[in-house]
Structures are given as structure tokens and as C-alpha cells.
């Protein structure tokens, strides 16, 4: 007899649903409608690439609205769906179109943070699909231009004077640096924009060349959003060395490049507020048991980002950008889990805040510990119940595995009852469980190839079960 295969069980459970579906009928979550229709408007629901920040500003541009002239006009700005980060929408009134043009004359999308829309081959994209008035249309954006903009090689850069390297987590659409002190070294307000972008030891910096003529000056640096009303506190430097800084939405901090963690591929970073004794990451999807069978892989390490400590899991360079789509399950290896924390193509780093009963994706640039907490409902106090087993199997060892609302006895093969209790002359093997009415499917096995489905129980009372060699009955 074969050992239990959990995914086999899941497939069997899904067969009645799959039997009535053809391939053409499968609808992915990202394709589901997220916006209400409006009479007189064309609705575009846009599926954006993974890694698009929720703070981004995205515009539709084309001949019908003046192209790049539309950027900055709220009339042409997309709105993020309230219940997902991958779907954005825009309502279009043909009465607002210019020169008799329509969507069929061509349109594309522009991200303020990451540039123009691009194909997977890094070529410009021009859509011509158009919904009817009062209807919707899904449109897919594959990449933003910034995806293909590789940072410069530091060995190939010749700097003019010392450089100010910054890890930019401000969230600003544009970044500028102004200086005052011994001189207004970089001109009037708002100063200069970054000289370029460079990757050093896996960290991407924006850098400002300060000019050889300014060496030795004592300056107060003011980083700002290019004069659009936001700025960070002054940061004092003397230009006798390079500086490495980290910019957050409200502070400038010294950045230590030597403390940078080198990751194997992309990583999943977790703010672990679960209270669990252990934390594991399991993945299934295109490849099941990726990076290990249940409960999955242990954390790779911890890393402090913007003053917040993350537990992180390196996903492996060989797995990244390989066309895989994986479901992520965070769990404690002992019956507690948060399913499908994120489903993605292993094509970016993912940041998650984990509590005992939920996980939410966060932006490390703006995350404030405790700031994302919604009041969690107090769980009903668990009741304690007992399962009495009269073991007539004749097996050398009896194990009990449970699956259903949760794996109350851990992963396969479950637990071997150690406690015993004699009632009316019969000695029972006893398992103590806590629950609030969860449904569990019990499988009795000998952890050596012999097993059978015992029965389905609800954790709301005690059970007395007779375990026979090939079946189980209630007593």
C-alpha cells in the first residue's frame, strides 16, 4: 500500500470540480473584475507587473490624450484596486478624447517610478483593444522599462570628486540633493538630480558626484522630491570622503555597506509577529516541494532594514526568473499555517508582516511596526478533548495522522499515542487534542507502508475508537 500523498489527496478532492471545467474556462484571480461598471464609460482593468509599488502613479497615454502630456493629469491616472495590488483600473469617457481619436488608435501605460511599458523582449508596447461603452476589458502589462535598466558597473565609473551614495527608500517620484553651508555647492533649490545608478555588492545605489572643486567643503545636504514640497532633515558632511546614506520617508541615516547581506537569489522577508516557536516556508505550484517537502525550508537568517528586523528565506538563484509560479505557505511545522501568503513568479523580493492568523505584504520603505495592525478577533478559547483508541491492529506501532482544518498531529506520519488509560478493563491509547469544532480526517498507519482512512471527526467531544487491522469503528 502506498504512503500518504497530501497533494494526491487534494487532487482527488478537486476532481469533481475539475471534471466540469475545460482549459479555456480557467479564470485566474488577477483576471476577476475589481471595479464596478459605469454607464457611458469604458473601463480598463490593468494587470500590472509584480513589483509595482502601491505608491506608484500610473497613467494611460496615447494619441487620444496627447501622449506624455497626459502624465500628471488625474483624468488619465489609474486607480489601484482596493483588494489586490496587481489590478489597477481607469474609467475613460470618449468625450474627453482629442481630435476624434479612440483607444483603437493605440495606447500604452507609463509608471512614474519605473518608466514606460515594455514587452518581455524589451520593446515598446502599443495596445489597440477597446471595450464597448459601459463595458470592461482586461489589459496585461508585462514589464516596466526600469526592469531592463541594469545599474552601472562600479569599476567602469569615473567620478567627479567624492560621491554621495544613497539607498533611496523615500518613495519620492523624483529625488534631488541641495547643499548649503560653505557654499551653495550644487546650485539653487532644489539642487541636483542623481548622477547615475550603480550596483555594489548586490545593493543598488543612486549616486551624486559632488565635483572635485567642492572637495573639503562643509555642507548641509537636503534631499527633496525635486522641489515639489517634500524634504528630509539636513544632513551634515565634510567632502573629504565618499558617503553612504539610506533615505527613508522621514530621515537620513548612515548606511554601512559592510553590513549588507548577500542573498542567494530573491528572498522573502518576514516581520514575524506570529508568536510561533518555529517558522518555516513551504512552496507549491509549478514545482511542488520547491526548496523542501513539508513544512518547507527553515529561515536563512535575519536582516535589519530601516530599523526593522526581518526573518528572511533565500529562494535560490537557480529558481528565480525560471518561469515558476509558486504559492507560499508560512507555518510553524506543527499545525499552524497561513496559506498562499503570496503567489508570484519568484521574480522579486517579497516583504510580509506575519501575525498569528494572517499575513499581509508590506513596503519596507514605508512600513511602521504596528502601523499595519488591524484589530484581530479574539479566538474562542479552545476546549480540550480526548481520543481513546482500542488498538486491535496487531501492528508493531500505531500512528495517527490528521488532515482537514489543520494538521493537529503535525506532518506525516502523525503521532504515536504514548499515554494509556484503562476503562472497564480495556486499555486505551489516548490522544489529547484542543479545538473549537474543527473537522479532521484521521488516518491510522504503522509508519511502514500500511495505512487506512479511519474516519472523519469534529473536535467538539471525546471519541472512543476501535482500530482494527483494516478499518476503524466508533465504540
DOLOMAR-289888 format. One record per atom (N, C-alpha, C): x, y, z negated; residue in one letter. Coordinates in steps of 0.2 Angstrom, whole numbers, plus 5000, padded with zeros to 4 digits. Layout:
N
XYZA
...
end
This chain:
475
500449945000X
500050005000X
500450065000X
500350115004X
500750175005X
500650224998X
501150254997X
501150304992X
500750364994X
500450404989X
500050454990X
500350514994X
500050534999X
500250595003X
499750645003X
499950704999X
499450754997X
499250785004X
499650795009X
499450835015X
499050785019X
499150725018X
498650675022X
497950675019X
497950685012X
497350695009X
496950755011X
497350815012X
497050875014X
496750865021X
497150835025X
496950825032X
496250785032X
496250735028X
495650695028X
495050735026X
495150775021X
494650815018X
494350865024X
494850885028X
494650935033X
494350905039X
494450845040X
494250815046X
493450825048X
493050825043X
492350845045X
492250915048X
492750965046X
492651025049X
493051035055X
493550995056X
493951005062X
493650965068X
493150915066X
492850875071X
492450925076X
492150975073X
491651015077X
492051075080X
492651085080X
493051135082X
493451115088X
493451155093X
493951155098X
494551205097X
495051195101X
495651235100X
495451305101X
495051315106X
494851385108X
494451425103X
494151385098X
493651405093X
494051435087X
494651415086X
495051435080X
495151505080X
494951545075X
495051615074X
495551625068X
496051665069X
496551675064X
496251735060X
496551735053X
496251785049X
496351855051X
496951865055X
497051935057X
496651955063X
496251905066X
495851925071X
495151945069X
494951925062X
494251945060X
494152015060X
493552035061X
493352105061X
493452135054X
493752195054X
493852235047X
493552295047X
493252325052X
492952385052X
492252385055X
491852425053X
491152425055X
491052465062X
490652435066X
490552475072X
490152535071X
490252585076X
489952655076X
489652665083X
489052685083X
488652695089X
489052755092X
489152755099X
489552805103X
490252805103X
490552755099X
491252755098X
491552685101X
492152685104X
492552625105X
492952615099X
492952555097X
493352535091X
493952485093X
494552505091X
495152465092X
495352445086X
495452375085X
495652345079X
496352325080X
496852355078X
497552345080X
497952295075X
498252245077X
498652195073X
499352215074X
499652245068X
500252275068X
500852215066X
501452225068X
501952185066X
502052175059X
502252115057X
502452105050X
503052155048X
503052185042X
503552235040X
503352305041X
502752315044X
502452385045X
502252405038X
502552465036X
502352485029X
501652515028X
501352505023X
500652535022X
500652605022X
501252635020X
501352715020X
501452745027X
501552695032X
501652725039X
501152765042X
501252805047X
500752845051X
500852815058X
500252785060X
500252755067X
499752795071X
499952815078X
499552845082X
499452805089X
498852815092X
498752795099X
498952855103X
499352835109X
499552885114X
499452865121X
499252905125X
499152885132X
498952945136X
498852935142X
498652995147X
497953025144X
497552985141X
496953015139X
496953065133X
497553065130X
497553115124X
498253155124X
498553155130X
499153195130X
499853165128X
499853095127X
500453055125X
500653075119X
501353095118X
501653115112X
501353175109X
501053215113X
500753275110X
500253255104X
499953195105X
499453165100X
499753155093X
500353145093X
500653125086X
500653185082X
500353165076X
500253215071X
499553245070X
499153225076X
498453245076X
498053195072X
497653205067X
497253155063X
496753115068X
496553155073X
496053125078X
496253065081X
496953055082X
497252995085X
497652955081X
497552965074X
497952925069X
497552855067X
497852805067X
497552735065X
497452735057X
496952695055X
496752695048X
496952615046X
497252605040X
497352535038X
496752505035X
496652445037X
496052405034X
496152405026X
495552405023X
495652405015X
495852335012X
495752285016X
495852215013X
496352175016X
496752215021X
497352175024X
497852235026X
498552215026X
499052265028X
499152255036X
498952195039X
499152185046X
498652215051X
498052235048X
497552265053X
497352335052X
497452375057X
497352445057X
496752465062X
496452515062X
495852525066X
495852605068X
495552615074X
495452685076X
494752685080X
494352735078X
493752745082X
493852805087X
493652785094X
493852835099X
493152855102X
493052925103X
492552955106X
492752975113X
492452945119X
492752965125X
492653035127X
492153065123X
492053145124X
492653185122X
493153155118X
493753185116X
494353175121X
494253135126X
494753115131X
494853175136X
495453175138X
495653235143X
495653215150X
495453265154X
495553255162X
495153195165X
494653175161X
494253115164X
494653055163X
495153045159X
495552985159X
495152945154X
495352875154X
495052825149X
495552785147X
495452735142X
495952685140X
496152645146X
495852635151X
496052595156X
496652625160X
496752685159X
497252725162X
497952715158X
497852675153X
498452655149X
498552685143X
498752645137X
498952675131X
499452635127X
499752655122X
500152625118X
500152645111X
500552625106X
500552645099X
501252675097X
501252715093X
501852745090X
501852745083X
502352725080X
502452725072X
502952775071X
502752825066X
503152875064X
503852845061X
503752795057X
504352765054X
504752715058X
504452685063X
504852635067X
504852645074X
504552705077X
504552715084X
504052685088X
504152685095X
503652665099X
503552585099X
502952565102X
502852495103X
503252465108X
503452405107X
503952365111X
503652295112X
503852265117X
503652195118X
504152155115X
504152085115X
504552045112X
505252045116X
505252065122X
505852075126X
506152145125X
505852185121X
506152255120X
505952295126X
505452285129X
505252335135X
504652375133X
504452435136X
503952475134X
503252435135X
502752445132X
502152415132X
501552465134X
501152445139X
500552495140X
499952445141X
499452455136X
498852425136X
498352455141X
497952415144X
497352445148X
496652415146X
496652375141X
496052345139X
495652395135X
494952395136X
494552445133X
493852405131X
493652415125X
492952395123X
492452435126X
491852415126X
491252455128X
491052495123X
490752555124X
490452595119X
490052565114X
490252575108X
489852535102X
490152465101X
490652445104X
490952385103X
491752385101X
492052335099X
492652325096X
493152285101X
493752295100X
494252255104X
494852245099X
495152185099X
495752175095X
496352185100X
496852225097X
497452235101X
498052215097X
498552175100X
499152155096X
499752195098X
500052225093X
500752255094X
501252205091X
501752185096X
502252135094X
502752165090X
503052215092X
503652245089X
503652325089X
503952355084X
504152425085X
504852435087X
505052495090X
505652505093X
506252495088X
506152515082X
506652505077X
506852435075X
506452385077X
506652315076X
507252305080X
507352335086X
507852325090X
508452365089X
508452415085X
508952465084X
509452435079X
509952405081X
510452375077X
510852435074X
511052435067X
511452485064X
512152475067X
512452535067X
513152535070X
513652495066X
514152475069X
514752435066X
515152485062X
515252475055X
515652525052X
516352535054X
516652485057X
517352485059X
517452525066X
516852545069X
516852575075X
516752655074X
516552675068X
516352745067X
516952785065X
517052845068X
517552895066X
517152945063X
517252955056X
516853005053X
517253075053X
516753125053X
517053195052X
517053215045X
517553215041X
517653225034X
517353165030X
517153175024X
516953125020X
516153115022X
515953055020X
515253035022X
514753025015X
514153045016X
513653035011X
513252975013X
513252915010X
512952855012X
512252855008X
511652845011X
511052845007X
510652785009X
510452745003X
509952695004X
509252735003X
508952745009X
508352785009X
507652745007X
507452755001X
506852724999X
506352784997X
506452835000X
505952894999X
505252885002X
505252855007X
504552845011X
504452905015X
504952955016X
504853015020X
504852995027X
504453025031X
504453015038X
505053035041X
505353095039X
506053115041X
506453135035X
507053125035X
507553145030X
508053195032X
508153245028X
508653295029X
509053305022X
509653335023X
510053355017X
510253425018X
510153465012X
510353535012X
510853535006X
511253585007X
511853595001X
511853665000X
511953684993X
512153744991X
512653744985X
513053794984X
513553794979X
514153834981X
514753804982X
515253844985X
515153874992X
514653844995X
514453865002X
513753835004X
513453865008X
512853835012X
513053795017X
513453735015X
513853695020X
513553665026X
512953655026X
512653625031X
512053665035X
512153735034X
511653775037X
511053795032X
510653825035X
510053845031X
509553785030X
509053805026X
508553755024X
508153725031X
508053665031X
508153605027X
508753575027X
509253595031X
509953565031X
509953525037X
510353465037X
510553425042X
510153355042X
510053325048X
509753255048X
510353205047X
510153145046X
510753095046X
511153095052X
511753085051X
512253075057X
512053015061X
511952955057X
511852895060X
511552845055X
511552785057X
511352725053X
511952675053X
512152645048X
512652595048X
512452535043X
512652475045X
512552415040X
513252395037X
513352395031X
513952375027X
513752325022X
514052265023X
513952205018X
513252195017X
512852195023X
512152175023X
511652235021X
511952295019X
511552345017X
511552405022X
510952425024X
510852475029X
510852545026X
511252585028X
511352655025X
511152705031X
510852765029X
510852825033X
511452865031X
511852885035X
512452925033X
512452995036X
512753045032X
512853115034X
513553125034X
513853145039X
514553165039X
514553235037X
515053255032X
515053315029X
515453375032X
515953345036X
516353395040X
517053405036X
517553395040X
518253405037X
518353475034X
518053525037X
518153595035X
517853605028X
517353555026X
517053565019X
517353525014X
517953495015X
518253445010X
518453495004X
518353464998X
518453504992X
517953544989X
517453554993X
516853604990X
516453564985X
516253604980X
515753584975X
515053604978X
514653554979X
513953564982X
513453534978X
512853564978X
512253534976X
511853514982X
511753444982X
511353414988X
510653414986X
510253434991X
509453424990X
509253384996X
509053324995X
508753285000X
507953305000X
507753305007X
507053335008X
506753295014X
506053305015X
505753275021X
505753325027X
506353355028X
506453395034X
506053455033X
505953485027X
505653545026X
504953545026X
504653485025X
503853485025X
503553475018X
503953505013X
503553515007X
503753465001X
504253415003X
504453374998X
505153374997X
505453364991X
506153364990X
506353334983X
506953304983X
507153274977X
507553324973X
507753304966X
508153344962X
508853354965X
509153414963X
509853424965X
510253374963X
510753354967X
511253304965X
511953334967X
512353344962X
513053374962X
513553334964X
513953354969X
514553314971X
515153364973X
515753334972X
516353374975X
516553334981X
516653364987X
516853324993X
517553304993X
517753264988X
518453234988X
518453154989X
517853124991X
517753054992X
517053044996X
517052984998X
516352965000X
515852954995X
515252964996X
514752944990X
514252894993X
513952854988X
513452804990X
512852824985X
512352834988X
511752854984X
511152814986X
510652804981X
510052774983X
509452834981X
509052844986X
508552884986X
507852854985X
507452874979X
506852844978X
506352904979X
505652894978X
505252954979X
505353004975X
505652994969X
505753054964X
506453064961X
506953024964X
507553034961X
508153014965X
508753034964X
509353024967X
509852984962X
510052924964X
510452884959X
511052864963X
511552854959X
512252824962X
512052754963X
512352734969X
512252664972X
512952634972X
512952574969X
513552534968X
513652484974X
513952494979X
513952444985X
514252374982X
514652374977X
514952314975X
514452264971X
513852294969X
513352254966X
512852234971X
512952244977X
512452214982X
512452144982X
511852114982X
511852034983X
511852014990X
512251974992X
512251944999X
511751884999X
511251895004X
510751845004X
510851795010X
510551735009X
510551685015X
509951695018X
509951735024X
509351745027X
508851795024X
508251795025X
507751845022X
507651805015X
507351855011X
507151825004X
506451845002X
506251814997X
505551834994X
505751854987X
505651914985X
505751944979X
505151944975X
505151924968X
504551924964X
504651954957X
504252004956X
504252034949X
503751984945X
504151944941X
503751884938X
503451904931X
502851924931X
502451944925X
501951884924X
502151824926X
501651764925X
501651744918X
502151744914X
502251714908X
502351644908X
502451614914X
502651544915X
503351524913X
503451464910X
504151444908X
504551434914X
504251414920X
504651404926X
504351434932X
504751444937X
504451474943X
504751434949X
504351414954X
504551384960X
504251414966X
504551404972X
504251424978X
504151374983X
503551354985X
503451304990X
503151334996X
503351305002X
503151325008X
502851265013X
502351285016X
502051235021X
501751275027X
501751245032X
501451275038X
501751245045X
502151275049X
502451245054X
502851195052X
503251205047X
503651145044X
503351135037X
503151075035X
502951065028X
503551045024X
503551065017X
504051055013X
504751085015X
504651145018X
505251185020X
505551205014X
506251195013X
506651205008X
506451165001X
506151105003X
506051054997X
505351044996X
505250974994X
504550954993X
504250984986X
503650974985X
503351004979X
503750984973X
503851034968X
503551104968X
503951154972X
504451134976X
504751184980X
505451194977X
505751254979X
506351274978X
506351314971X
506951314967X
507051354962X
507351424964X
507251474960X
507551534961X
508251534963X
508451574968X
509151584970X
509551624965X
509151674962X
509451724957X
509051784955X
509351834952X
508951894951X
509351954953X
508952004955X
509252064958X
508852124955X
509152184953X
508852244951X
508852294957X
508252314959X
508052354964X
507652414962X
507952474962X
507552534960X
507352524952X
507852494949X
507752484941X
507252434939X
507052394944X
506552334943X
506952274944X
506852224940X
507152164940X
506752114944X
507052084950X
506652034954X
506951964953X
506551914953X
506751844954X
506751834962X
507251814965X
507251804972X
507351734974X
507151714980X
507251654983X
507451664990X
508151644992X
508351654999X
508051595003X
507851615009X
507451575013X
507851535018X
508551555019X
509051515023X
509051545030X
509651565032X
509651605039X
509451555044X
509551495044X
509351445049X
508551445050X
508151465045X
507451465045X
507151535048X
507551585048X
507251645049X
507251665057X
506651695059X
506551715066X
506651645070X
506351595068X
506451525071X
505751515074X
505251555074X
504551545076X
504151505071X
504351505065X
504051465060X
503451515057X
502951485055X
502351525051X
502251485045X
502451505039X
502451475033X
501951505028X
501651465024X
501151485018X
501651475012X
501651525008X
502051525002X
501551514996X
501751464992X
501451454985X
501951464980X
501751504975X
502151514969X
501851474964X
502251434960X
501951394955X
502451374949X
502251344944X
502651334938X
502851264938X
502751224943X
502951154943X
502551104939X
502051134936X
501651094930X
500951114930X
500651124936X
499851134937X
499651204938X
500051254937X
499851324938X
500151344945X
499751374949X
499951394956X
499551454958X
499851494963X
499451544966X
499551534974X
499051514977X
499051484984X
499151544989X
499551524994X
499651575000X
499751644998X
500251654994X
500351724992X
500451764998X
500851735003X
500951775009X
500951725015X
500751735020X
500851695026X
501251735031X
501851715033X
502251755038X
502751715041X
503051745046X
503451715051X
504251705049X
504351715042X
505051715039X
505451765043X
505151825045X
505551875049X
505651935045X
505651935039X
505751995035X
505751975027X
506052025023X
506052015016X
505252025013X
505051995008X
504452005005X
504452014998X
504152064996X
504152084989X
503452074986X
503452044980X
502752014977X
502852034969X
502252054967X
502152054960X
501652004958X
501951954953X
501551894951X
501351904944X
500651894943X
500451884936X
500151814935X
499851804930X
499651734928X
499151704933X
498751744936X
498151724940X
498151754947X
498651794949X
498651824956X
499351854958X
499351864964X
500051894967X
499851944972X
500152004972X
500052054977X
500752074980X
500752084987X
501352114990X
501352184988X
502052204987X
502152274985X
502752304989X
502752364989X
503352404992X
503852424987X
504452394987X
504952414982X
505152484981X
505052524987X
505152594987X
504752634982X
504152614982X
503652654978X
503352614972X
503552554971X
503252504966X
503452534959X
502952544954X
503052564947X
502752504943X
503252474939X
503052424934X
502352434931X
501852394931X
501252404928X
500752454932X
501052484937X
500652534941X
500152494945X
500252434947X
499852394952X
499352354948X
499352354941X
498952304937X
498252324937X
497852284939X
497052294938X
496952254932X
496452274928X
496252234923X
496052164925X
496452114921X
496252044923X
495752014918X
495251984921X
494751954917X
495051904912X
494751904906X
495051864901X
494751794902X
495151744903X
494951674904X
494551644898X
494051604900X
493651574894X
494151524891X
494151524884X
494551484880X
494451414883X
495051374884X
495051304886X
494851264880X
494451214882X
494251164877X
494651104878X
494751064873X
495251004873X
494750944873X
494950894878X
494550834879X
495050774879X
494850714878X
495250654879X
494950604884X
495450574887X
495350524892X
495550454889X
495150414887X
495350344884X
495350294890X
495950264891X
495950214896X
496150144893X
495650094895X
495750024893X
496149994899X
496749984898X
497249964903X
497149884904X
496849864909X
496749794911X
497049784918X
497549824920X
497849824927X
498349764927X
498649754922X
499249704922X
499849734925X
499849794927X
500449824930X
500949834924X
501649834926X
502149854921X
502049924918X
501849964922X
501750034920X
501150064923X
500750104919X
500150144922X
500250214922X
500250244928X
500250314928X
499550344931X
499450404928X
498850444930X
499050504934X
498850514940X
498950574944X
498250604945X
498250674945X
497550704946X
497650764951X
497150774956X
497250824960X
496450854961X
496450914962X
495750944963X
495851024962X
495551044956X
495651114955X
496351134953X
496651084950X
497351094949X
497651024947X
498351024947X
498650964946X
498850964938X
498350934934X
498350944927X
498950894924X
499150844928X
499650804925X
500350814930X
500350874933X
500950884937X
500950844943X
501550844947X
501650814953X
501650744953X
501650704959X
501650634959X
502250604956X
502150554952X
501550504951X
501150524945X
501150584942X
500750604937X
501150584930X
500750564925X
501050554919X
500850484916X
501250454912X
501150394909X
500950404902X
500350384901X
500050394894X
500450364889X
500650404884X
501050374878X
500750364872X
500150404871X
499850394865X
499350344865X
499150304860X
498650254860X
498250264854X
497650234854X
497150244849X
496650174849X
496550144843X
496150084843X
495450104840X
494950084844X
494250094843X
493850034843X
493550014838X
493149954838X
493549894841X
494249884838X
494649834840X
494949834847X
494749884851X
495049894858X
495649954857X
496249934860X
496749984860X
496750024867X
496650084867X
496650134872X
497250174873X
497450184879X
497950234881X
497650294881X
497850354878X
497550414878X
497850474881X
497550514885X
497750574888X
497350634885X
497650684883X
497350744880X
497350794886X
496850824888X
496850874893X
496450944890X
496550994893X
496251064892X
495851084898X
495251104897X
494951134903X
494351164902X
494051194907X
493351234907X
492951214913X
492851144913X
492451124919X
492751114925X
493451104926X
493751094932X
493551024935X
493551014941X
493450954944X
494150924946X
494250854944X
494850824945X
494750754948X
495150734953X
495150664956X
495750624953X
495550574950X
496050534946X
496350474951X
496950464951X
497250414955X
497750374950X
497550304949X
497950264945X
498450234949X
499150224947X
499650204951X
500150174946X
500650134949X
501150104945X
501850134946X
501850184950X
502450224952X
502950174956X
502650124959X
503050074963X
502650054969X
502150094972X
501850074978X
501150044977X
500950034971X
500250014970X
499850074967X
499250084970X
498850144968X
498150134970X
497650164967X
496950174970X
496650234967X
496150254971X
495750314968X
495250284963X
495350314957X
495050294951X
494250324951X
494250384950X
493550424950X
493650494950X
493150534951X
493150604950X
492850624943X
493150664940X
492850684933X
492850764933X
492450784928X
492450854926X
492650864919X
493150914919X
493450924912X
492950964908X
492450924905X
491950954901X
491750914895X
492050854895X
491850804890X
492450754889X
492350704884X
492850644884X
492650594889X
493050554891X
492950494895X
493250434893X
492950374893X
493250314892X
493150274898X
493750254901X
493850224907X
494150154907X
493850104910X
494250034911X
494550034917X
495250024917X
495650024923X
495849944924X
495449924930X
495549854932X
496149854937X
496349794940X
496849794945X
496749834951X
496149834953X
495949874960X
495449924959X
495149934954X
494649984953X
494550014946X
494250064945X
494150084938X
493350104937X
493150094931X
492450104929X
492350134923X
491850174922X
491650214916X
491450164911X
491650174904X
491350124899X
490850164895X
end
